[in-house]
Amino acid sequence: MQWDDVKGPRSFFGKAPVDIYKPIEIGETAKLRSNRHEIKVKIIECQFDVIKGEVIDDSAEIGLVTLVNGDMVEFGAQHIVTLYRN
């Protein structure tokens, strides 16, 4: 699936204060967007420019496009709309 590049800064969510400079870590959750569809994935692997995640929350609309909970997806840091810190 083609993910949208985020134009502008990524947003962060978590217990304040959120460390926005800490590298992306395994176990964190990321929100991705493809066209107007958004999904949340749990990050399971971070290697160089490729991040892998498991779909944990798919919107009803994107389910029609073939992604369901439990599917694995690959993306880059530039595709993360929101990063949910642990």
C-alpha positions as CSV (number, residue, x, y, z in Angstrom):
1,M,0.0,0.0,0.0
2,Q,1.2,3.5,-0.8
3,W,1.4,5.7,2.3
4,D,1.1,9.5,2.2
5,D,4.2,11.5,3.1
6,V,3.5,13.8,6.0
7,K,3.8,17.4,5.0
8,G,4.9,19.3,8.1
9,P,5.7,18.1,11.5
10,R,4.5,14.8,12.9
11,S,2.3,14.9,15.9
12,F,3.0,13.1,19.2
13,F,0.8,11.6,21.8
14,G,1.7,10.2,25.3
15,K,2.2,11.1,28.9
16,A,3.5,14.6,29.2
17,P,6.2,15.6,28.7
18,V,6.5,13.7,25.4
19,D,10.1,13.3,24.2
20,I,9.8,14.2,20.5
21,Y,13.6,13.7,19.9
22,K,13.8,10.1,21.1
23,P,14.2,7.7,18.2
24,I,11.2,5.6,17.1
25,E,11.0,2.4,19.2
26,I,9.6,-1.1,18.9
27,G,6.3,-1.3,20.8
28,E,5.2,2.2,20.0
29,T,2.0,2.9,18.0
30,A,1.9,4.9,14.7
31,K,-0.9,6.3,12.7
32,L,-0.5,6.1,9.0
33,R,-2.6,7.6,6.2
34,S,-3.3,6.5,2.6
35,N,-5.4,9.0,0.8
36,R,-8.1,9.8,3.3
37,H,-7.9,6.4,5.1
38,E,-6.0,6.1,8.4
39,I,-4.8,3.1,10.3
40,K,-2.9,2.5,13.5
41,V,0.0,0.0,13.6
42,K,2.1,-1.3,16.5
43,I,5.8,-1.0,15.5
44,I,7.5,-4.4,15.6
45,E,10.7,-3.7,13.7
46,C,12.9,-0.6,13.0
47,Q,15.8,-1.0,10.5
48,F,17.4,1.9,8.8
49,D,14.7,3.7,6.7
50,V,12.2,0.8,6.9
51,I,9.7,0.4,9.8
52,K,7.4,-2.7,10.0
53,G,4.2,-2.7,12.0
54,E,1.2,-4.8,12.7
55,V,-2.2,-3.3,11.9
56,I,-4.1,-2.9,15.2
57,D,-6.9,-0.4,14.3
58,D,-8.2,-0.2,10.7
59,S,-10.8,2.3,9.7
60,A,-14.0,0.7,8.3
61,E,-13.2,2.3,4.9
62,I,-9.7,0.9,4.6
63,G,-10.9,-2.6,5.4
64,L,-12.5,-2.5,1.9
65,V,-9.0,-1.9,0.5
66,T,-7.6,-5.2,1.9
67,L,-6.0,-4.3,5.2
68,V,-7.3,-5.9,8.4
69,N,-6.2,-6.2,12.0
70,G,-3.1,-8.4,12.3
71,D,-1.7,-7.6,8.8
72,M,1.9,-6.5,8.5
73,V,2.9,-3.3,6.7
74,E,6.1,-1.5,5.9
75,F,6.6,2.3,5.9
76,G,9.1,5.0,6.5
77,A,9.3,7.6,9.3
78,Q,8.1,10.2,6.8
79,H,4.8,8.4,6.6
80,I,3.9,8.6,10.3
81,V,1.1,11.1,11.0
82,T,1.0,10.6,14.8
83,L,3.4,8.7,17.0
84,Y,2.0,7.4,20.3
85,R,4.8,7.2,22.8
86,N,4.8,4.6,25.6
